[in-house]
Each structure stands twice: as structure tokens, then as C-alpha cells.
Amino acid sequence: MKLIGKKLGLLEAALTAVILFGITTLLYLYTSGYRLDRDTENQIDFNKTGMINVKSVPDGASVYLDGELVTATDDTVAGVEPGIHKIKIVKKGFVEWSKELEVFETLVTDITAILVSQSPRLEPLTNTGALNPSISPSLSKLAYFSKDAEESGIWVIPLSSGLNLFRSNPNIAIEDTRFTKYSNGSKIEWSPNENNLLIQGEGNIYYLINLETNTAETTSTPELIRETWAEKQARNREDLIEKLEISEDIRSLALSPKSLWAPDDKKFLYTVQNGENLEYRIYNLEKPLPVGEKTETLAFTTNINDPQPKVSWYSDSFHLVLTEGDVVNEQKGTISLIRIDGTNKTEIYNNTLMSSEVYSAPGGDKILILTSFKSGDQTDLYTVSIR
């Protein structure tokens, strides 16, 4: 009896081990993308599938895969057959988002949809006047001229999420004096370390502003200052790409002063003329490249003879902000958000604009514009909340 009981115990332990092994194997196959499939002859095969990790900003949106509701963001859609699929993301009060997405065997394709409100809100960021704004290299500060009756001069405002008139705390970088009206300047340029501003003032006089000491001095060598800053910026770029295996042509494009780098320092925008067309292209230096993303993508194309849009990067480094229209002459323009692969171009704003310089707040929830809604001459900075 003891021998029989011992054998039964061993058999039970062996069966438990087999079951656990089977469950573990099935879980491994499932998480690796394998699925059971019954064909027309009722034969069951293991097929490799892929997954889509779907996120949206804001979250809680409905996800449709090839026309069928499958889940809500943020979630992973498993068991997707490899190939091209159409994904649609819908949230009440926001512009519908859709894209054709390629799914690969046993891999997870990540996608984040930036949803734009159907009715963006405008809120003032300044109320004492603002002119010729300029954003810092890190997109964290904005400098502008102000002819405020009490404290006219050059102001710097820190950018953050939840940005508005009541929470922002602009600081005066340099105040007008009896003899020098800095507020009458026409252009602001940032140093790479964001400690200095180069100001083009009245009569083509240039000033170098020290933001740490809030002092200014005239300079007769603005071009030398620009060259020095450009060389420093180029060295920083070289440090980023020196270990990457890229061709000399791409290296030259990356280091060109005409290239526009993304906030993550891993992508840059450049243009290529193709006949009468001007192609706006993105080169992605990310290693490894995210699943489903391409090294080079065409964002959009324009006619070389048409007015070109003003382009800036959105904070997530996967979208561009476009300002289109004759802003200078008509004081009106259209602002749109477009993904770097050219999909989901969504209009954000179409109204009065006093500058084509449009920026994304670091949190991505707002777009900063310069406009005026009164008949007077005063222009101010406003935020356009997209969610």
C-alpha cells in the first residue's frame, strides 16, 4: 500500500509539472504573438501574430481596428495578423484620428495619437503687450519685446504645462533706460546655453544681454557672435552623431544650419527640391528604430513657387506645427498639427495672427501664438489649448 501511495504521489507530481510546463509554454507562445487558427479543412495551426500598443493623448478613446471596435486607449491589441491595418481612434469632442499601420510578426508596434479638441480654447499669456517672440533652444523659455508703460524692455517667460496668464511668471531681462529703448528692437536670438540674448535694436545697433546678471552691452560683431554660437551648436550635434553609422550626405544634412532639429535631438527636418516641388523630409537617427517607424519619411510637399509654411516641432518630436498663409500682409494664418510621416494633418487655429512664429508648449497641451483681438496696435501672446 505504501508503495502504491508513493507511486501515486510521484505520478501526481509529474502530472502537475507537465501541466505547469504546458501552461507556461502556452503563455510564452501567446505573449510571443502565436495564435491558434482553424483553416477550411478544420486543421489547427499555430500562426505568428503581432500586437499594437495604442495610446492617445488624452486617453480613454475608442480604438477601431479595420472598422471594428476592439478596445480603448491605453491598451494593447493582441493577436493581430501581420500586414497593413487601418486604425481609427475616436473620442467625443476631439477630431477623429486614423492611420494605416503595419504590424509585424511577434513584434509590438507602438502608436500614440495626439487628439486635437474640436473647439480649442484661447487664453492670454500676456496682457501688457508682446512683440517679436523668440523661443529658446530647449523650448523652455520665450523672450519678447514689451512696451509696457511701467516696465518696458525685454521679457523672458518660462514655459510649462498649465501655462496661462495667472500662473506664468515672466521676468524682465533688461529694462528700457532713458537713453536706450531695448523694446524698440526687431529681433531676439538665443545662445546655445540660453544664458545670453543677441538683440537687434534701433538703427541696426546690436546688444548682448546677460540673463544671469540682467545687464547689456553693445556689440559691433554680431556676425562673430552668431558664428561662435553656431560652431558650438555644431559641435553639440557632432557629439550626438559621431558614433552613428550614417553616410557623409546625411551627416552634412544633419550639421547644416538649415536643418531643424527635434526636441529629442534624434530627428531633424530638411528640404529637398524635386523639380518644381519642395519636399519636407524627416531623418530619424533613433537606434534602435521604433517598430513601424522609418529612417526617412516625407512629411509634406509644396510647390517651390508658393509661399512656404513656417515649420516648428511639436513637443513629442513625432509631429510638426505648420503655419500657413500670408501672415505678414494679411495678418491671418492657419495653424495645423501633422505627424512626421505626413498623416493626420489637423487644423488647430484659423484666424488673426501677427507672427508666423508659432511654438508648442513643453507639455504639448498648448500652442503659443502672437495675435490681437482689438483694433489697437497692441499684440499679445496667447495660448491655444488643444485638449
C-alpha positions as CSV (number, residue, x, y, z in Angstrom):
1,M,0.0,0.0,0.0
2,K,2.8,2.4,0.9
3,L,4.5,1.6,-2.5
4,I,1.2,2.3,-4.3
5,G,0.7,5.6,-2.4
6,K,4.3,6.6,-3.2
7,K,3.8,5.9,-6.9
8,L,0.5,7.8,-7.0
9,G,2.3,10.8,-5.3
10,L,5.1,10.7,-7.9
11,L,2.5,10.4,-10.7
12,E,0.6,13.4,-9.3
13,A,3.8,15.4,-9.1
14,A,4.7,14.5,-12.6
15,L,1.2,15.5,-13.9
16,T,1.5,18.8,-12.1
17,A,4.8,19.5,-13.6
18,V,3.5,18.7,-17.1
19,I,0.5,20.9,-16.6
20,L,2.6,23.8,-15.3
21,F,5.0,23.3,-18.2
22,G,2.1,23.3,-20.7
23,I,0.6,26.5,-19.2
24,T,4.0,28.2,-19.2
25,T,4.6,27.2,-22.8
26,L,1.2,28.4,-23.9
27,L,1.7,31.7,-22.1
28,Y,5.1,32.1,-23.7
29,L,3.6,31.4,-27.2
30,Y,0.7,33.8,-26.5
31,T,3.0,36.7,-25.4
32,S,5.3,35.9,-28.4
33,G,2.4,36.5,-30.8
34,Y,1.4,32.9,-31.6
35,R,-2.3,32.2,-32.1
36,L,-4.4,29.1,-32.9
37,D,-6.0,29.2,-36.3
38,R,-8.5,26.8,-37.8
39,D,-8.3,26.6,-41.6
40,T,-11.0,25.5,-44.1
41,E,-10.1,21.8,-43.6
42,N,-10.6,22.2,-39.8
43,Q,-6.8,21.8,-39.2
44,I,-5.5,23.8,-36.3
45,D,-2.2,25.6,-36.8
46,F,-0.1,28.0,-34.7
47,N,0.3,31.3,-36.6
48,K,2.6,34.1,-35.6
49,T,0.8,37.4,-35.0
50,G,1.7,40.9,-33.8
51,M,0.5,43.4,-31.3
52,I,-0.4,47.1,-31.3
53,N,0.2,49.2,-28.2
54,V,-2.3,52.0,-28.6
55,K,-2.1,55.2,-26.6
56,S,-3.8,58.6,-27.0
57,V,-3.4,62.0,-25.5
58,P,-5.8,62.4,-23.8
59,D,-6.5,58.7,-23.1
60,G,-9.8,56.9,-22.8
61,A,-10.5,57.0,-26.6
62,S,-12.2,54.2,-28.6
63,V,-9.9,52.1,-30.8
64,Y,-11.2,50.7,-34.1
65,L,-9.1,48.2,-36.0
66,D,-10.2,47.6,-39.6
67,G,-13.6,49.1,-38.8
68,E,-14.3,47.1,-35.6
69,L,-14.2,48.4,-32.1
70,V,-11.5,46.5,-30.2
71,T,-10.6,48.4,-27.1
72,A,-9.9,51.8,-25.5
73,T,-6.6,53.6,-25.2
74,D,-4.3,53.0,-23.4
75,D,-4.2,49.3,-24.1
76,T,-2.5,46.6,-26.2
77,V,-4.4,44.9,-29.1
78,A,-3.0,41.3,-29.3
79,G,-3.4,38.6,-32.0
80,V,-3.2,41.0,-35.0
81,E,-2.3,39.4,-38.3
82,P,0.9,40.7,-39.8
83,G,0.3,43.3,-42.6
84,I,-1.3,46.7,-43.2
85,H,-4.2,47.6,-40.9
86,K,-6.3,50.7,-40.6
87,I,-6.6,52.0,-37.0
88,K,-9.0,54.7,-36.0
89,I,-9.2,56.5,-32.7
90,V,-12.3,58.3,-31.6
91,K,-13.1,60.4,-28.6
92,K,-16.1,62.7,-28.2
93,G,-15.2,66.4,-28.5
94,F,-11.9,65.7,-30.5
95,V,-11.0,65.4,-34.1
96,E,-11.0,61.8,-35.3
97,W,-7.6,60.2,-35.8
98,S,-6.8,57.5,-38.3
99,K,-3.8,55.9,-39.8
100,E,-2.7,52.8,-41.8
101,L,-0.3,50.8,-39.7
102,E,2.0,47.9,-40.5
103,V,2.0,45.0,-38.0
104,F,4.9,42.6,-37.8
105,E,5.2,39.0,-36.6
106,T,5.9,38.7,-32.8
107,L,6.6,42.4,-32.5
108,V,4.7,45.2,-30.7
109,T,4.0,48.3,-32.8
110,D,3.6,51.4,-30.6
111,I,1.4,54.3,-31.7
112,T,0.4,57.4,-29.8
113,A,-2.4,59.6,-31.2
114,I,-2.3,63.3,-30.4
115,L,-6.0,64.2,-30.3
116,V,-7.0,67.8,-31.1
117,S,-10.1,69.4,-29.5
118,Q,-12.9,70.3,-31.8
119,S,-13.1,73.7,-30.0
120,P,-9.6,74.8,-28.9
121,R,-9.6,77.5,-26.2
122,L,-7.7,80.7,-26.4
123,E,-6.2,82.2,-23.2
124,P,-4.0,85.3,-22.8
125,L,-0.4,84.7,-21.8
126,T,0.5,88.4,-21.6
127,N,-1.7,91.5,-21.3
128,T,0.9,94.3,-21.4
129,G,1.9,93.8,-25.0
130,A,4.4,91.5,-26.7
131,L,6.4,91.8,-29.9
132,N,8.8,89.5,-32.0
133,P,8.8,86.5,-29.6
134,S,11.7,84.0,-29.8
135,I,11.9,80.6,-28.2
136,S,15.0,79.1,-26.5
137,P,16.8,76.1,-27.9
138,S,15.3,73.8,-25.2
139,L,11.8,75.2,-25.9
140,S,11.5,76.0,-22.2
141,K,11.7,79.8,-22.3
142,L,10.2,82.6,-24.5
143,A,11.7,86.0,-24.9
144,Y,9.8,89.0,-26.3
145,F,9.8,92.8,-26.5
146,S,7.3,94.7,-24.4
147,K,6.4,98.4,-24.5
148,D,4.6,98.2,-21.2
149,A,4.1,101.7,-19.8
150,E,5.5,100.7,-16.4
151,E,8.3,98.3,-17.3
152,S,9.1,98.3,-21.0
153,G,12.1,96.3,-22.2
154,I,12.8,92.6,-23.0
155,W,11.0,90.0,-21.0
156,V,11.5,86.2,-20.6
157,I,8.7,83.9,-19.7
158,P,9.2,80.3,-18.6
159,L,7.1,77.7,-20.4
160,S,5.4,74.8,-18.7
161,S,2.2,72.7,-18.6
162,G,-0.8,74.6,-17.4
163,L,0.6,77.8,-18.9
164,N,-1.7,80.8,-18.5
165,L,-1.7,84.5,-17.6
166,F,-2.3,83.8,-13.9
167,R,0.3,81.0,-13.4
168,S,3.1,82.3,-15.7
169,N,5.8,84.4,-14.1
170,P,7.6,86.5,-16.7
171,N,10.9,88.1,-15.7
172,I,12.3,91.3,-17.2
173,A,15.7,90.6,-18.8
174,I,16.6,94.2,-19.4
175,E,14.6,97.3,-18.8
176,D,14.5,100.3,-21.1
177,T,16.5,103.3,-19.9
178,R,16.3,106.9,-20.7
179,F,18.8,106.6,-23.4
180,T,18.3,103.0,-24.7
181,K,14.9,101.7,-25.8
182,Y,15.5,97.9,-26.0
183,S,11.8,97.4,-26.5
184,N,12.1,99.1,-30.0
185,G,14.2,96.1,-31.2
186,S,13.3,93.9,-34.1
187,K,14.9,90.5,-33.4
188,I,15.9,88.3,-30.5
189,E,18.4,85.4,-30.8
190,W,19.3,82.9,-28.1
191,S,22.7,81.5,-27.2
192,P,23.0,77.7,-27.2
193,N,23.3,77.6,-23.3
194,E,20.4,80.1,-23.0
195,N,22.4,82.5,-20.8
196,N,22.6,85.3,-23.4
197,L,20.4,87.1,-25.9
198,L,21.6,88.9,-29.0
199,I,19.3,91.8,-29.7
200,Q,18.9,93.7,-32.9
201,G,17.9,97.2,-31.8
202,E,17.1,100.6,-33.4
203,G,19.5,101.9,-36.0
204,N,20.9,98.3,-36.6
205,I,22.6,98.5,-33.2
206,Y,23.2,95.1,-31.5
207,Y,23.1,94.4,-27.8
208,L,24.3,91.3,-25.9
209,I,22.1,90.6,-22.9
210,N,23.4,88.6,-20.0
211,L,20.4,86.8,-18.5
212,E,22.3,85.8,-15.3
213,T,23.2,89.4,-14.4
214,N,20.5,91.2,-16.3
215,T,23.0,93.5,-18.0
216,A,23.5,94.6,-21.6
217,E,26.4,95.8,-23.7
218,T,26.6,96.9,-27.3
219,T,28.5,94.8,-29.7
220,S,29.9,95.6,-33.1
221,T,30.5,91.9,-34.0
222,P,27.0,90.3,-34.2
223,E,28.1,88.0,-37.0
224,L,31.1,86.7,-35.0
225,I,28.8,86.0,-32.0
226,R,26.4,84.1,-34.3
227,E,29.3,82.1,-35.8
228,T,30.6,81.3,-32.4
229,W,27.2,80.1,-31.3
230,A,26.6,78.2,-34.5
231,E,30.0,76.4,-34.1
232,K,29.1,75.4,-30.5
233,Q,25.8,74.1,-31.7
234,A,27.5,72.2,-34.5
235,R,29.9,70.6,-32.0
236,N,27.0,69.5,-29.9
237,R,25.4,67.9,-33.0
238,E,28.7,66.2,-33.9
239,D,28.9,64.7,-30.5
240,L,25.4,63.2,-31.0
241,I,26.1,61.7,-34.4
242,E,29.8,60.8,-34.3
243,K,29.1,57.2,-33.2
244,L,26.3,56.6,-35.7
245,E,26.8,54.8,-38.9
246,I,25.4,57.3,-41.4
247,S,26.6,58.4,-44.8
248,E,28.5,61.6,-45.4
249,D,25.5,63.1,-47.2
250,I,23.2,62.5,-44.2
251,R,26.0,63.8,-41.9
252,S,26.2,67.0,-43.9
253,L,22.4,67.4,-43.8
254,A,22.4,66.9,-40.0
255,L,25.0,69.5,-39.5
256,S,23.5,72.0,-41.9
257,P,22.3,75.2,-40.2
258,K,19.2,74.9,-42.4
259,S,18.2,71.6,-40.7
260,L,15.6,71.9,-38.0
261,W,16.2,69.5,-35.1
262,A,13.5,67.9,-32.9
263,P,13.4,68.5,-29.2
264,D,14.6,64.9,-28.6
265,D,17.8,65.6,-30.6
266,K,17.2,62.4,-32.6
267,K,15.4,63.7,-35.6
268,F,15.8,66.6,-38.0
269,L,13.8,68.2,-40.8
270,Y,15.4,69.1,-44.1
271,T,14.1,70.1,-47.6
272,V,14.9,68.6,-51.0
273,Q,13.9,70.3,-54.3
274,N,12.4,67.9,-56.8
275,G,11.6,69.8,-60.0
276,E,9.0,72.4,-59.0
277,N,8.3,70.7,-55.8
278,L,9.9,71.2,-52.4
279,E,9.9,68.1,-50.2
280,Y,9.9,68.4,-46.4
281,R,11.6,65.3,-45.1
282,I,12.4,63.9,-41.7
283,Y,15.5,61.8,-40.9
284,N,15.3,59.7,-37.8
285,L,18.6,58.9,-36.0
286,E,17.0,56.7,-33.3
287,K,18.8,53.5,-32.5
288,P,17.1,51.1,-32.5
289,L,14.4,52.5,-34.7
290,P,10.9,52.0,-33.1
291,V,8.8,49.3,-34.7
292,G,6.9,50.6,-37.7
293,E,8.9,53.9,-38.0
294,K,11.2,54.6,-40.9
295,T,14.6,56.2,-41.1
296,E,13.5,58.7,-43.7
297,T,9.9,59.9,-44.2
298,L,8.2,62.5,-46.4
299,A,6.2,64.8,-44.2
300,F,4.6,67.0,-46.9
301,T,5.3,68.6,-50.3
302,T,4.8,72.2,-51.6
303,N,5.2,74.0,-54.9
304,I,8.5,75.9,-54.9
305,N,6.8,79.0,-56.3
306,D,4.2,79.1,-53.5
307,P,4.7,80.8,-50.1
308,Q,6.3,78.2,-47.8
309,P,4.8,77.3,-44.4
310,K,6.6,78.2,-41.2
311,V,7.6,74.9,-39.5
312,S,8.3,74.2,-35.9
313,W,8.5,71.0,-33.9
314,Y,5.8,69.8,-31.6
315,S,7.0,68.8,-28.1
316,D,6.7,65.0,-28.7
317,S,9.2,65.0,-31.6
318,F,6.8,63.0,-33.7
319,H,4.7,65.9,-35.0
320,L,5.3,69.2,-36.7
321,V,3.4,72.5,-36.3
322,L,2.7,74.3,-39.6
323,T,1.8,77.9,-40.0
324,E,0.4,78.6,-43.5
325,G,-0.9,81.8,-45.1
326,D,0.4,85.3,-45.9
327,V,0.7,86.3,-42.2
328,V,2.8,89.4,-42.9
329,N,0.4,91.0,-45.3
330,E,-2.9,89.6,-44.3
331,Q,-2.3,89.2,-40.5
332,K,-4.1,85.9,-40.7
333,G,-3.0,82.3,-40.9
334,T,-3.8,78.7,-40.4
335,I,-2.0,76.5,-37.8
336,S,-2.0,72.7,-38.2
337,L,-0.5,69.7,-36.5
338,I,0.9,67.0,-38.7
339,R,2.7,63.7,-38.0
340,I,6.2,63.3,-39.3
341,D,5.0,60.6,-41.8
342,G,2.6,63.1,-43.3
343,T,-0.6,61.6,-41.8
344,N,-3.3,63.2,-39.6
345,K,-2.9,66.8,-40.6
346,T,-5.3,68.6,-38.2
347,E,-6.2,72.2,-38.2
348,I,-5.8,73.9,-34.8
349,Y,-6.4,77.6,-35.5
350,N,-7.5,79.7,-38.4
351,N,-7.8,83.4,-37.5
352,T,-5.8,86.6,-36.8
353,L,-2.0,86.1,-36.5
354,M,0.5,88.8,-36.0
355,S,3.5,86.5,-36.4
356,S,4.2,83.2,-38.2
357,E,6.4,82.2,-35.2
358,V,4.2,79.6,-33.5
359,Y,5.5,77.3,-30.8
360,S,4.5,74.2,-28.8
361,A,4.4,74.3,-25.0
362,P,6.7,71.7,-23.5
363,G,3.7,69.7,-22.3
364,G,2.1,69.7,-25.7
365,D,-1.2,70.8,-24.4
366,K,-1.0,74.3,-25.8
367,I,0.3,76.1,-28.9
368,L,1.7,79.7,-28.4
369,I,0.8,82.4,-30.9
370,L,1.1,86.2,-31.2
371,T,-2.2,87.9,-32.0
372,S,-4.5,90.7,-31.2
373,F,-8.3,90.8,-30.9
374,K,-8.7,94.5,-30.6
375,S,-8.4,97.4,-33.1
376,G,-5.4,98.9,-31.3
377,D,-1.8,98.3,-32.1
378,Q,-1.1,96.1,-29.0
379,T,-0.3,92.5,-29.7
380,D,-0.1,89.8,-27.0
381,L,1.0,86.2,-26.6
382,Y,-1.9,83.7,-26.4
383,T,-2.1,80.0,-25.8
384,V,-4.3,77.8,-27.9
385,S,-5.3,74.8,-25.8
386,I,-5.7,71.7,-28.0
387,R,-7.0,69.5,-25.2
